[in-house]
Protein backbone atom coordinates (compact mmCIF):
# COMPACT_ATOMS: atom_id res chain seq x y z
CA UNK A 1 0.00 0.00 0.00
CA UNK A 2 1.35 3.44 -0.95
CA UNK A 3 2.53 5.75 1.80
CA UNK A 4 0.28 8.73 2.46
CA UNK A 5 1.52 12.31 2.16
CA UNK A 6 -0.39 15.43 3.12
CA UNK A 7 0.76 18.73 1.68
CA UNK A 8 -0.55 21.83 3.42
CA UNK A 9 -0.62 24.62 0.85
CA UNK A 10 -1.74 24.68 -2.77
CA UNK A 11 0.70 27.23 -4.18
CA UNK A 12 3.64 26.46 -6.43
CA UNK A 13 5.60 24.83 -3.56
CA UNK A 14 2.74 22.59 -2.51
CA UNK A 15 1.81 21.52 -6.03
CA UNK A 16 5.42 20.86 -7.08
CA UNK A 17 5.94 18.77 -3.93
CA UNK A 18 2.72 16.85 -4.67
CA UNK A 19 3.70 16.32 -8.31
CA UNK A 20 7.14 14.89 -7.53
CA UNK A 21 5.90 12.82 -4.58
CA UNK A 22 3.17 11.41 -6.83
CA UNK A 23 5.77 10.46 -9.43
CA UNK A 24 7.55 8.46 -6.72
CA UNK A 25 4.40 6.55 -5.79
CA UNK A 26 3.19 8.52 -2.77
CA UNK A 27 -0.56 8.84 -2.24
CA UNK A 28 -0.87 12.62 -1.96
CA UNK A 29 -3.53 14.98 -0.65
CA UNK A 30 -3.18 18.77 -0.93
CA UNK A 31 -5.10 21.09 1.41
CA UNK A 32 -5.46 24.81 0.74
CA UNK A 33 -7.59 27.28 2.67
CA UNK A 34 -8.56 29.20 -0.50
CA UNK A 35 -11.61 28.06 -2.47
CA UNK A 36 -9.58 28.50 -5.69
CA UNK A 37 -5.87 28.09 -6.30
CA UNK A 38 -5.50 31.77 -7.24
CA UNK A 39 -2.72 32.49 -4.76
CA UNK A 40 0.63 34.24 -5.06
CA UNK A 41 1.76 31.60 -7.55
CA UNK A 42 -0.65 32.67 -10.31
CA UNK A 43 -0.11 36.42 -10.72
CA UNK A 44 3.67 36.71 -10.60
CA UNK A 45 6.08 37.48 -13.44
CA UNK A 46 6.71 33.81 -14.20
CA UNK A 47 10.48 34.20 -14.15
CA UNK A 48 12.68 31.10 -14.01
CA UNK A 49 15.79 33.02 -13.22
CA UNK A 50 19.28 31.77 -12.33
CA UNK A 51 20.12 35.49 -12.59
CA UNK A 52 18.56 35.96 -9.14
CA UNK A 53 21.47 34.67 -7.08
CA UNK A 54 21.54 37.73 -4.80
CA UNK A 55 19.19 37.29 -1.78
CA UNK A 56 16.75 39.94 -0.58
CA UNK A 57 18.85 40.39 2.58
CA UNK A 58 21.75 42.25 0.97
CA UNK A 59 23.89 45.23 2.05
CA UNK A 60 22.10 48.53 1.51
CA UNK A 61 18.57 47.16 1.57
CA UNK A 62 18.05 48.07 5.25
CA UNK A 63 19.07 51.73 4.84
CA UNK A 64 17.05 51.97 1.67
CA UNK A 65 14.07 50.40 3.37
CA UNK A 66 14.32 52.86 6.27
CA UNK A 67 14.33 55.77 3.80
CA UNK A 68 11.27 54.38 2.05
CA UNK A 69 9.39 53.27 5.17
CA UNK A 70 7.23 56.39 5.44
CA UNK A 71 6.38 56.40 1.73
CA UNK A 72 3.59 53.91 1.04
CA UNK A 73 4.12 54.28 -2.73
CA UNK A 74 7.81 53.34 -2.56
CA UNK A 75 9.06 50.08 -4.16
CA UNK A 76 9.98 48.59 -0.76
CA UNK A 77 7.66 49.47 2.10
CA UNK A 78 7.43 48.14 5.64
CA UNK A 79 4.24 49.06 7.45
CA UNK A 80 5.30 50.03 10.99
CA UNK A 81 3.39 48.05 13.61
CA UNK A 82 3.91 46.49 17.03
CA UNK A 83 4.09 42.79 16.17
CA UNK A 84 6.65 40.45 17.72
CA UNK A 85 6.84 38.24 14.62
CA UNK A 86 7.69 41.28 12.48
CA UNK A 87 10.17 42.62 15.03
CA UNK A 88 11.91 39.25 15.35
CA UNK A 89 12.08 38.89 11.57
CA UNK A 90 13.35 42.46 11.19
CA UNK A 91 16.18 41.99 13.68
CA UNK A 92 17.28 38.77 12.00
CA UNK A 93 16.93 40.33 8.55
CA UNK A 94 19.14 43.30 9.51
CA UNK A 95 21.75 40.93 10.93
CA UNK A 96 21.66 38.88 7.72
CA UNK A 97 21.94 41.81 5.29
CA UNK A 98 25.70 41.50 4.90
CA UNK A 99 28.24 40.98 2.12
CA UNK A 100 29.09 37.60 3.63
CA UNK A 101 25.45 36.47 3.44
CA UNK A 102 25.32 37.47 -0.24
CA UNK A 103 28.54 35.59 -0.99
CA UNK A 104 27.41 32.46 0.88
CA UNK A 105 23.97 32.51 -0.75
CA UNK A 106 25.10 32.88 -4.37
CA UNK A 107 26.09 29.28 -5.10
CA UNK A 108 23.16 27.48 -3.42
CA UNK A 109 20.66 29.88 -5.01
CA UNK A 110 22.29 29.41 -8.41
CA UNK A 111 22.22 25.63 -8.00
CA UNK A 112 18.55 25.56 -6.99
CA UNK A 113 17.56 27.86 -9.86
CA UNK A 114 19.44 25.66 -12.34
CA UNK A 115 17.91 22.50 -10.84
CA UNK A 116 14.48 24.09 -11.27
CA UNK A 117 15.20 25.20 -14.82
CA UNK A 118 16.14 21.63 -15.78
CA UNK A 119 13.10 20.29 -13.91
CA UNK A 120 10.72 22.62 -15.78
CA UNK A 121 12.32 21.57 -19.07
CA UNK A 122 11.66 17.94 -18.16
CA UNK A 123 8.15 18.72 -16.88
CA UNK A 124 7.18 20.17 -20.25
CA UNK A 125 7.93 16.80 -21.82
CA UNK A 126 5.64 14.99 -19.37
CA UNK A 127 2.16 14.10 -20.59
CA UNK A 128 -0.46 16.68 -19.68
CA UNK A 129 1.80 19.74 -19.58
CA UNK A 130 1.18 22.48 -22.13
CA UNK A 131 1.95 25.84 -20.52
CA UNK A 132 3.51 28.90 -22.17
CA UNK A 133 7.29 28.71 -21.72
CA UNK A 134 10.06 30.68 -23.42
CA UNK A 135 13.84 30.72 -23.13
CA UNK A 136 14.56 34.24 -24.32
CA UNK A 137 16.67 35.42 -21.40
CA UNK A 138 15.96 38.50 -19.29
CA UNK A 139 17.22 42.11 -19.46
CA UNK A 140 17.86 43.94 -16.19
CA UNK A 141 17.88 47.63 -17.19
CA UNK A 142 19.37 50.55 -15.26
CA UNK A 143 19.27 54.34 -15.50
CA UNK A 144 21.85 55.79 -13.10
CA UNK A 145 25.66 55.69 -13.45
CA UNK A 146 25.90 54.10 -9.99
CA UNK A 147 23.56 51.28 -10.90
CA UNK A 148 25.30 50.81 -14.24
CA UNK A 149 28.58 50.31 -12.37
CA UNK A 150 26.90 47.86 -9.99
CA UNK A 151 25.30 46.04 -12.94
CA UNK A 152 28.68 45.51 -14.60
CA UNK A 153 29.96 43.99 -11.35
CA UNK A 154 26.86 41.76 -11.08
CA UNK A 155 27.33 40.56 -14.66
CA UNK A 156 30.91 39.59 -13.84
CA UNK A 157 29.80 37.76 -10.68
CA UNK A 158 27.22 35.90 -12.76
CA UNK A 159 29.90 34.82 -15.23
CA UNK A 160 32.11 33.74 -12.30
CA UNK A 161 29.21 31.48 -11.28
CA UNK A 162 29.10 30.01 -14.77
CA UNK A 163 25.98 31.91 -15.88
CA UNK A 164 25.59 33.39 -19.35
CA UNK A 165 25.37 37.13 -18.64
CA UNK A 166 26.65 40.25 -20.36
CA UNK A 167 26.50 44.03 -19.80
CA UNK A 168 24.92 45.76 -22.79
CA UNK A 169 24.95 49.48 -23.56
CA UNK A 170 21.86 51.35 -24.74
CA UNK A 171 22.33 50.51 -28.41
CA UNK A 172 22.74 46.79 -27.71
CA UNK A 173 19.59 46.71 -25.56
CA UNK A 174 17.73 48.68 -28.24
CA UNK A 175 18.74 46.06 -30.80
CA UNK A 176 17.03 43.41 -28.64
CA UNK A 177 13.94 45.62 -28.15
CA UNK A 178 13.64 47.62 -31.43
CA UNK A 179 9.98 48.52 -30.88
CA UNK A 180 10.51 50.33 -27.57
CA UNK A 181 11.68 53.85 -26.81
CA UNK A 182 13.70 53.50 -23.61
CA UNK A 183 15.07 55.88 -20.99
CA UNK A 184 17.95 53.68 -19.82
CA UNK A 185 21.73 53.64 -19.67
CA UNK A 186 21.99 49.95 -20.47
CA UNK A 187 21.37 46.59 -18.82
CA UNK A 188 22.50 43.08 -18.07
CA UNK A 189 21.32 40.46 -20.54
CA UNK A 190 20.93 37.18 -18.67
CA UNK A 191 20.70 34.63 -21.48
CA UNK A 192 20.43 31.90 -18.84
CA UNK A 193 16.87 32.88 -17.83
CA UNK A 194 13.47 31.64 -19.00
CA UNK A 195 9.87 32.56 -18.20
CA UNK A 196 6.42 31.01 -18.29
CA UNK A 197 2.75 31.78 -17.73
CA UNK A 198 2.32 30.95 -14.02
CA UNK A 199 -1.45 30.53 -14.16
CA UNK A 200 -1.17 27.98 -16.97
CA UNK A 201 1.59 26.15 -15.10
CA UNK A 202 -0.53 25.95 -11.94
CA UNK A 203 -3.53 24.64 -13.90
CA UNK A 204 -1.36 21.99 -15.55
CA UNK A 205 0.11 20.92 -12.21
CA UNK A 206 -3.29 20.69 -10.55
CA UNK A 207 -4.68 18.52 -13.36
CA UNK A 208 -1.58 16.30 -13.45
CA UNK A 209 -1.61 15.66 -9.69
CA UNK A 210 -5.22 14.51 -9.87
CA UNK A 211 -4.45 12.35 -12.91
CA UNK A 212 -1.67 10.73 -10.84
CA UNK A 213 -4.34 9.83 -8.27
CA UNK A 214 -3.77 12.71 -5.89
CA UNK A 215 -6.52 14.77 -4.30
CA UNK A 216 -6.72 18.56 -3.95
CA UNK A 217 -8.99 19.92 -1.22
CA UNK A 218 -9.80 23.60 -1.83
CA UNK A 219 -11.30 25.88 0.80
CA UNK A 220 -10.23 23.56 3.64
CA UNK A 221 -8.39 25.01 6.62
CA UNK A 222 -5.81 23.02 8.59
CA UNK A 223 -6.60 23.47 12.28
CA UNK A 224 -4.15 21.29 14.20
CA UNK A 225 -2.09 18.09 14.25
CA UNK A 226 -2.03 14.89 16.29
CA UNK A 227 1.48 13.86 17.27
CA UNK A 228 2.94 10.60 18.57
CA UNK A 229 6.51 9.26 18.79
CA UNK A 230 8.03 12.30 17.04
CA UNK A 231 5.65 11.94 14.11
CA UNK A 232 2.56 13.70 12.82
CA UNK A 233 -0.09 11.00 12.55
CA UNK A 234 -3.27 12.99 11.88
CA UNK A 235 -3.97 16.35 10.25
CA UNK A 236 -7.09 17.99 11.67
CA UNK A 237 -8.95 20.16 9.17
CA UNK A 238 -12.25 21.99 8.79
CA UNK A 239 -13.35 19.03 6.63
CA UNK A 240 -12.40 16.33 9.15
CA UNK A 241 -9.33 14.39 10.28
CA UNK A 242 -6.90 12.76 7.84
CA UNK A 243 -4.20 10.22 8.64
CA UNK A 244 -0.77 10.62 7.09
CA UNK A 245 2.72 9.16 6.93
CA UNK A 246 4.32 12.42 5.77
CA UNK A 247 3.51 16.08 6.33
CA UNK A 248 4.76 18.82 4.01
CA UNK A 249 4.30 22.43 5.16
CA UNK A 250 4.20 24.63 2.06
CA UNK A 251 1.78 27.34 3.15
CA UNK A 252 3.66 30.36 1.83
CA UNK A 253 3.06 33.51 3.87
CA UNK A 254 0.96 31.55 6.38
CA UNK A 255 3.82 29.13 7.15
CA UNK A 256 4.92 30.81 10.38
CA UNK A 257 1.48 30.23 11.92
CA UNK A 258 1.27 26.61 10.71
CA UNK A 259 4.82 25.96 11.95
CA UNK A 260 3.84 27.36 15.36
CA UNK A 261 1.12 24.68 15.62
CA UNK A 262 3.96 22.17 15.32
CA UNK A 263 5.99 23.95 17.99
CA UNK A 264 8.42 25.33 15.40
CA UNK A 265 9.77 28.87 15.09
CA UNK A 266 9.99 30.07 11.49
CA UNK A 267 11.12 33.71 11.01
CA UNK A 268 8.96 34.79 8.08
CA UNK A 269 6.76 37.70 7.00
CA UNK A 270 4.39 38.34 4.12
CA UNK A 271 5.61 40.68 1.36
CA UNK A 272 2.76 41.78 -0.87
CA UNK A 273 3.25 42.41 -4.57
CA UNK A 274 0.91 43.83 -7.21
CA UNK A 275 0.53 43.13 -10.92
CA UNK A 276 -1.76 43.76 -13.88
CA UNK A 277 -1.98 42.78 -17.54
CA UNK A 278 -1.92 44.84 -20.73
CA UNK A 279 -2.54 43.65 -24.31
CA UNK A 280 0.77 42.99 -26.01
CA UNK A 281 -0.36 44.89 -29.11
CA UNK A 282 -0.17 48.07 -26.99
CA UNK A 283 3.31 47.31 -25.62
CA UNK A 284 5.36 45.17 -28.04
CA UNK A 285 8.08 44.01 -25.65
CA UNK A 286 10.06 40.92 -26.70
CA UNK A 287 11.92 39.92 -23.53
CA UNK A 288 11.27 39.88 -19.81
CA UNK A 289 12.65 43.17 -18.47
CA UNK A 290 13.43 44.39 -14.96
CA UNK A 291 13.40 48.15 -14.28
CA UNK A 292 16.02 48.32 -11.53
CA UNK A 293 15.36 51.77 -10.08
CA UNK A 294 11.59 51.25 -10.23
CA UNK A 295 11.69 47.68 -8.85
CA UNK A 296 9.26 46.64 -11.60
CA UNK A 297 9.25 43.43 -13.65
CA UNK A 298 7.73 42.96 -17.13
CA UNK A 299 6.80 39.61 -18.65
CA UNK A 300 5.55 39.10 -22.21
CA UNK A 301 3.22 36.12 -22.50
CA UNK A 302 1.44 34.96 -25.66
CA UNK A 303 -0.99 37.87 -26.04
CA UNK A 304 -0.45 39.99 -22.93
CA UNK A 305 2.29 41.66 -20.92
CA UNK A 306 2.35 41.51 -17.14
CA UNK A 307 3.62 44.51 -15.16
CA UNK A 308 4.39 43.70 -11.55
CA UNK A 309 6.41 44.85 -8.62
CA UNK A 310 6.79 46.37 -5.18
CA UNK A 311 7.52 44.67 -1.88
CA UNK A 312 5.06 45.67 0.83
CA UNK A 313 5.62 44.12 4.27
CA UNK A 314 2.12 44.40 5.71
CA UNK A 315 -0.37 42.44 7.75
CA UNK A 316 -2.25 39.91 5.61
CA UNK A 317 -5.64 41.33 4.67
CA UNK A 318 -4.51 44.97 4.64
CA UNK A 319 -6.60 46.89 2.07
CA UNK A 320 -4.97 47.40 -1.32
CA UNK A 321 -3.06 50.63 -1.80
CA UNK A 322 -3.68 52.24 -5.22
CA UNK A 323 -0.54 54.34 -4.59
CA UNK A 324 1.58 51.23 -5.00
CA UNK A 325 0.04 50.45 -8.37
CA UNK A 326 0.56 54.09 -9.33
CA UNK A 327 4.23 53.60 -8.45
CA UNK A 328 4.48 50.73 -10.96
CA UNK A 329 2.76 52.85 -13.63
CA UNK A 330 5.09 55.80 -12.96
CA UNK A 331 8.19 53.60 -13.23
CA UNK A 332 7.05 52.14 -16.57
CA UNK A 333 6.34 55.62 -17.95
CA UNK A 334 9.76 56.80 -16.80
CA UNK A 335 11.64 53.89 -18.40
CA UNK A 336 9.47 53.83 -21.56
CA UNK A 337 8.50 57.46 -22.33
CA UNK A 338 6.84 56.46 -25.59
CA UNK A 339 4.29 54.29 -23.79
CA UNK A 340 1.39 56.10 -22.13
CA UNK A 341 0.50 53.43 -19.60
CA UNK A 342 -2.76 54.19 -17.83
CA UNK A 343 -3.59 53.44 -14.21
CA UNK A 344 -5.61 50.19 -14.33
CA UNK A 345 -8.93 49.89 -12.46
CA UNK A 346 -8.20 48.35 -9.06
CA UNK A 347 -10.58 45.46 -9.78
CA UNK A 348 -8.16 44.43 -12.55
CA UNK A 349 -5.14 44.50 -10.24
CA UNK A 350 -3.84 41.23 -8.81
CA UNK A 351 -2.12 41.11 -5.44
CA UNK A 352 -0.39 38.29 -3.60
CA UNK A 353 1.73 37.70 -0.53
CA UNK A 354 5.29 36.41 -0.99
CA UNK A 355 6.76 34.50 2.01
CA UNK A 356 10.00 36.26 2.96
CA UNK A 357 12.57 34.50 5.14
CA UNK A 358 14.90 36.42 7.44
CA UNK A 359 18.00 35.99 5.24
CA UNK A 360 16.60 35.79 1.72
CA UNK A 361 17.11 32.04 1.42
CA UNK A 362 14.15 29.63 1.38
CA UNK A 363 13.39 27.11 4.11
CA UNK A 364 13.58 23.64 2.57
CA UNK A 365 14.05 20.33 4.36
CA UNK A 366 13.38 18.24 7.43
CA UNK A 367 12.99 19.49 10.99
CA UNK A 368 14.67 17.88 14.00
CA UNK A 369 11.46 17.78 16.06
CA UNK A 370 9.71 15.21 13.85
CA UNK A 371 10.67 12.23 11.73
CA UNK A 372 8.05 12.85 9.06
CA UNK A 373 7.76 16.63 8.58
CA UNK A 374 9.25 18.56 5.66
CA UNK A 375 9.06 22.31 5.03
CA UNK A 376 9.18 24.29 1.78
CA UNK A 377 8.55 28.02 2.12
CA UNK A 378 10.24 31.41 2.36
CA UNK A 379 11.13 31.73 -1.34
CA UNK A 380 10.00 35.40 -1.53
CA UNK A 381 9.92 36.70 -5.14
CA UNK A 382 11.68 33.56 -6.43
CA UNK A 383 8.89 31.11 -5.64
CA UNK A 384 8.01 30.04 -9.14
CA UNK A 385 11.63 29.98 -10.25
CA UNK A 386 12.62 27.70 -7.37
CA UNK A 387 9.38 25.72 -7.21
CA UNK A 388 10.20 22.69 -9.34
CA UNK A 389 13.65 22.27 -7.81
CA UNK A 390 12.27 22.58 -4.27
CA UNK A 391 9.57 20.00 -4.99
CA UNK A 392 12.12 17.61 -6.46
CA UNK A 393 14.37 17.97 -3.40
CA UNK A 394 11.48 17.34 -0.99
CA UNK A 395 10.39 14.21 -2.85
CA UNK A 396 13.96 12.89 -2.77
CA UNK A 397 14.25 13.61 0.97
CA UNK A 398 10.88 12.00 1.71
CA UNK A 399 11.79 8.88 -0.25
CA UNK A 400 15.20 8.49 1.38
CA UNK A 401 17.06 9.11 -1.87
CA UNK A 402 20.27 11.00 -2.51
CA UNK A 403 19.31 14.63 -3.08
CA UNK A 404 20.17 16.38 -6.34
CA UNK A 405 22.14 19.17 -4.63
CA UNK A 406 23.53 20.25 -1.28
CA UNK A 407 20.58 21.80 0.57
CA UNK A 408 22.21 22.65 3.92
CA UNK A 409 21.96 26.40 3.22
CA UNK A 410 18.15 26.05 3.23
CA UNK A 411 17.89 24.33 6.65
CA UNK A 412 14.47 25.41 8.06
CA UNK A 413 15.91 25.56 11.58
CA UNK A 414 19.06 27.57 10.86
CA UNK A 415 17.83 30.41 13.11
CA UNK A 416 16.97 28.12 16.03
C-alpha positions in Angstrom: 0.0 0.0 0.0 1.3 3.4 -1.0 2.5 5.7 1.8 0.3 8.7 2.5 1.5 12.3 2.2 -0.4 15.4 3.1 0.8 18.7 1.7 -0.5 21.8 3.4 -0.6 24.6 0.8 -1.7 24.7 -2.8 0.7 27.2 -4.2 3.6 26.5 -6.4 5.6 24.8 -3.6 2.7 22.6 -2.5 1.8 21.5 -6.0 5.4 20.9 -7.1 5.9 18.8 -3.9 2.7 16.9 -4.7 3.7 16.3 -8.3 7.1 14.9 -7.5 5.9 12.8 -4.6 3.2 11.4 -6.8 5.8 10.5 -9.4 7.6 8.5 -6.7 4.4 6.6 -5.8 3.2 8.5 -2.8 -0.6 8.8 -2.2 -0.9 12.6 -2.0 -3.5 15.0 -0.7 -3.2 18.8 -0.9 -5.1 21.1 1.4 -5.5 24.8 0.7 -7.6 27.3 2.7 -8.6 29.2 -0.5 -11.6 28.1 -2.5 -9.6 28.5 -5.7 -5.9 28.1 -6.3 -5.5 31.8 -7.2 -2.7 32.5 -4.8 0.6 34.2 -5.1 1.8 31.6 -7.5 -0.7 32.7 -10.3 -0.1 36.4 -10.7 3.7 36.7 -10.6 6.1 37.5 -13.4 6.7 33.8 -14.2 10.5 34.2 -14.1 12.7 31.1 -14.0 15.8 33.0 -13.2 19.3 31.8 -12.3 20.1 35.5 -12.6 18.6 36.0 -9.1 21.5 34.7 -7.1 21.5 37.7 -4.8 19.2 37.3 -1.8 16.7 39.9 -0.6 18.8 40.4 2.6 21.8 42.2 1.0 23.9 45.2 2.0 22.1 48.5 1.5 18.6 47.2 1.6 18.1 48.1 5.2 19.1 51.7 4.8 17.1 52.0 1.7 14.1 50.4 3.4 14.3 52.9 6.3 14.3 55.8 3.8 11.3 54.4 2.1 9.4 53.3 5.2 7.2 56.4 5.4 6.4 56.4 1.7 3.6 53.9 1.0 4.1 54.3 -2.7 7.8 53.3 -2.6 9.1 50.1 -4.2 10.0 48.6 -0.8 7.7 49.5 2.1 7.4 48.1 5.6 4.2 49.1 7.4 5.3 50.0 11.0 3.4 48.1 13.6 3.9 46.5 17.0 4.1 42.8 16.2 6.7 40.4 17.7 6.8 38.2 14.6 7.7 41.3 12.5 10.2 42.6 15.0 11.9 39.2 15.4 12.1 38.9 11.6 13.3 42.5 11.2 16.2 42.0 13.7 17.3 38.8 12.0 16.9 40.3 8.5 19.1 43.3 9.5 21.7 40.9 10.9 21.7 38.9 7.7 21.9 41.8 5.3 25.7 41.5 4.9 28.2 41.0 2.1 29.1 37.6 3.6 25.4 36.5 3.4 25.3 37.5 -0.2 28.5 35.6 -1.0 27.4 32.5 0.9 24.0 32.5 -0.7 25.1 32.9 -4.4 26.1 29.3 -5.1 23.2 27.5 -3.4 20.7 29.9 -5.0 22.3 29.4 -8.4 22.2 25.6 -8.0 18.6 25.6 -7.0 17.6 27.9 -9.9 19.4 25.7 -12.3 17.9 22.5 -10.8 14.5 24.1 -11.3 15.2 25.2 -14.8 16.1 21.6 -15.8 13.1 20.3 -13.9 10.7 22.6 -15.8 12.3 21.6 -19.1 11.7 17.9 -18.2 8.2 18.7 -16.9 7.2 20.2 -20.3 7.9 16.8 -21.8 5.6 15.0 -19.4 2.2 14.1 -20.6 -0.5 16.7 -19.7 1.8 19.7 -19.6 1.2 22.5 -22.1 2.0 25.8 -20.5 3.5 28.9 -22.2 7.3 28.7 -21.7 10.1 30.7 -23.4 13.8 30.7 -23.1 14.6 34.2 -24.3 16.7 35.4 -21.4 16.0 38.5 -19.3 17.2 42.1 -19.5 17.9 43.9 -16.2 17.9 47.6 -17.2 19.4 50.6 -15.3 19.3 54.3 -15.5 21.9 55.8 -13.1 25.7 55.7 -13.4 25.9 54.1 -10.0 23.6 51.3 -10.9 25.3 50.8 -14.2 28.6 50.3 -12.4 26.9 47.9 -10.0 25.3 46.0 -12.9 28.7 45.5 -14.6 30.0 44.0 -11.4 26.9 41.8 -11.1 27.3 40.6 -14.7 30.9 39.6 -13.8 29.8 37.8 -10.7 27.2 35.9 -12.8 29.9 34.8 -15.2 32.1 33.7 -12.3 29.2 31.5 -11.3 29.1 30.0 -14.8 26.0 31.9 -15.9 25.6 33.4 -19.3 25.4 37.1 -18.6 26.6 40.3 -20.4 26.5 44.0 -19.8 24.9 45.8 -22.8 25.0 49.5 -23.6 21.9 51.3 -24.7 22.3 50.5 -28.4 22.7 46.8 -27.7 19.6 46.7 -25.6 17.7 48.7 -28.2 18.7 46.1 -30.8 17.0 43.4 -28.6 13.9 45.6 -28.2 13.6 47.6 -31.4 10.0 48.5 -30.9 10.5 50.3 -27.6 11.7 53.9 -26.8 13.7 53.5 -23.6 15.1 55.9 -21.0 18.0 53.7 -19.8 21.7 53.6 -19.7 22.0 49.9 -20.5 21.4 46.6 -18.8 22.5 43.1 -18.1 21.3 40.5 -20.5 20.9 37.2 -18.7 20.7 34.6 -21.5 20.4 31.9 -18.8 16.9 32.9 -17.8 13.5 31.6 -19.0 9.9 32.6 -18.2 6.4 31.0 -18.3 2.8 31.8 -17.7 2.3 31.0 -14.0 -1.5 30.5 -14.2 -1.2 28.0 -17.0 1.6 26.1 -15.1 -0.5 26.0 -11.9 -3.5 24.6 -13.9 -1.4 22.0 -15.6 0.1 20.9 -12.2 -3.3 20.7 -10.5 -4.7 18.5 -13.4 -1.6 16.3 -13.4 -1.6 15.7 -9.7 -5.2 14.5 -9.9 -4.5 12.4 -12.9 -1.7 10.7 -10.8 -4.3 9.8 -8.3 -3.8 12.7 -5.9 -6.5 14.8 -4.3 -6.7 18.6 -4.0 -9.0 19.9 -1.2 -9.8 23.6 -1.8 -11.3 25.9 0.8 -10.2 23.6 3.6 -8.4 25.0 6.6 -5.8 23.0 8.6 -6.6 23.5 12.3 -4.1 21.3 14.2 -2.1 18.1 14.2 -2.0 14.9 16.3 1.5 13.9 17.3 2.9 10.6 18.6 6.5 9.3 18.8 8.0 12.3 17.0 5.7 11.9 14.1 2.6 13.7 12.8 -0.1 11.0 12.6 -3.3 13.0 11.9 -4.0 16.3 10.2 -7.1 18.0 11.7 -9.0 20.2 9.2 -12.3 22.0 8.8 -13.3 19.0 6.6 -12.4 16.3 9.2 -9.3 14.4 10.3 -6.9 12.8 7.8 -4.2 10.2 8.6 -0.8 10.6 7.1 2.7 9.2 6.9 4.3 12.4 5.8 3.5 16.1 6.3 4.8 18.8 4.0 4.3 22.4 5.2 4.2 24.6 2.1 1.8 27.3 3.1 3.7 30.4 1.8 3.1 33.5 3.9 1.0 31.5 6.4 3.8 29.1 7.1 4.9 30.8 10.4 1.5 30.2 11.9 1.3 26.6 10.7 4.8 26.0 12.0 3.8 27.4 15.4 1.1 24.7 15.6 4.0 22.2 15.3 6.0 24.0 18.0 8.4 25.3 15.4 9.8 28.9 15.1 10.0 30.1 11.5 11.1 33.7 11.0 9.0 34.8 8.1 6.8 37.7 7.0 4.4 38.3 4.1 5.6 40.7 1.4 2.8 41.8 -0.9 3.2 42.4 -4.6 0.9 43.8 -7.2 0.5 43.1 -10.9 -1.8 43.8 -13.9 -2.0 42.8 -17.5 -1.9 44.8 -20.7 -2.5 43.7 -24.3 0.8 43.0 -26.0 -0.4 44.9 -29.1 -0.2 48.1 -27.0 3.3 47.3 -25.6 5.4 45.2 -28.0 8.1 44.0 -25.7 10.1 40.9 -26.7 11.9 39.9 -23.5 11.3 39.9 -19.8 12.7 43.2 -18.5 13.4 44.4 -15.0 13.4 48.1 -14.3 16.0 48.3 -11.5 15.4 51.8 -10.1 11.6 51.3 -10.2 11.7 47.7 -8.9 9.3 46.6 -11.6 9.2 43.4 -13.7 7.7 43.0 -17.1 6.8 39.6 -18.6 5.6 39.1 -22.2 3.2 36.1 -22.5 1.4 35.0 -25.7 -1.0 37.9 -26.0 -0.4 40.0 -22.9 2.3 41.7 -20.9 2.3 41.5 -17.1 3.6 44.5 -15.2 4.4 43.7 -11.5 6.4 44.9 -8.6 6.8 46.4 -5.2 7.5 44.7 -1.9 5.1 45.7 0.8 5.6 44.1 4.3 2.1 44.4 5.7 -0.4 42.4 7.8 -2.2 39.9 5.6 -5.6 41.3 4.7 -4.5 45.0 4.6 -6.6 46.9 2.1 -5.0 47.4 -1.3 -3.1 50.6 -1.8 -3.7 52.2 -5.2 -0.5 54.3 -4.6 1.6 51.2 -5.0 0.0 50.4 -8.4 0.6 54.1 -9.3 4.2 53.6 -8.5 4.5 50.7 -11.0 2.8 52.8 -13.6 5.1 55.8 -13.0 8.2 53.6 -13.2 7.0 52.1 -16.6 6.3 55.6 -17.9 9.8 56.8 -16.8 11.6 53.9 -18.4 9.5 53.8 -21.6 8.5 57.5 -22.3 6.8 56.5 -25.6 4.3 54.3 -23.8 1.4 56.1 -22.1 0.5 53.4 -19.6 -2.8 54.2 -17.8 -3.6 53.4 -14.2 -5.6 50.2 -14.3 -8.9 49.9 -12.5 -8.2 48.3 -9.1 -10.6 45.5 -9.8 -8.2 44.4 -12.6 -5.1 44.5 -10.2 -3.8 41.2 -8.8 -2.1 41.1 -5.4 -0.4 38.3 -3.6 1.7 37.7 -0.5 5.3 36.4 -1.0 6.8 34.5 2.0 10.0 36.3 3.0 12.6 34.5 5.1 14.9 36.4 7.4 18.0 36.0 5.2 16.6 35.8 1.7 17.1 32.0 1.4 14.2 29.6 1.4 13.4 27.1 4.1 13.6 23.6 2.6 14.0 20.3 4.4 13.4 18.2 7.4 13.0 19.5 11.0 14.7 17.9 14.0 11.5 17.8 16.1 9.7 15.2 13.9 10.7 12.2 11.7 8.0 12.8 9.1 7.8 16.6 8.6 9.2 18.6 5.7 9.1 22.3 5.0 9.2 24.3 1.8 8.6 28.0 2.1 10.2 31.4 2.4 11.1 31.7 -1.3 10.0 35.4 -1.5 9.9 36.7 -5.1 11.7 33.6 -6.4 8.9 31.1 -5.6 8.0 30.0 -9.1 11.6 30.0 -10.3 12.6 27.7 -7.4 9.4 25.7 -7.2 10.2 22.7 -9.3 13.7 22.3 -7.8 12.3 22.6 -4.3 9.6 20.0 -5.0 12.1 17.6 -6.5 14.4 18.0 -3.4 11.5 17.3 -1.0 10.4 14.2 -2.9 14.0 12.9 -2.8 14.2 13.6 1.0 10.9 12.0 1.7 11.8 8.9 -0.3 15.2 8.5 1.4 17.1 9.1 -1.9 20.3 11.0 -2.5 19.3 14.6 -3.1 20.2 16.4 -6.3 22.1 19.2 -4.6 23.5 20.2 -1.3 20.6 21.8 0.6 22.2 22.6 3.9 22.0 26.4 3.2 18.2 26.1 3.2 17.9 24.3 6.7 14.5 25.4 8.1 15.9 25.6 11.6 19.1 27.6 10.9 17.8 30.4 13.1 17.0 28.1 16.0 
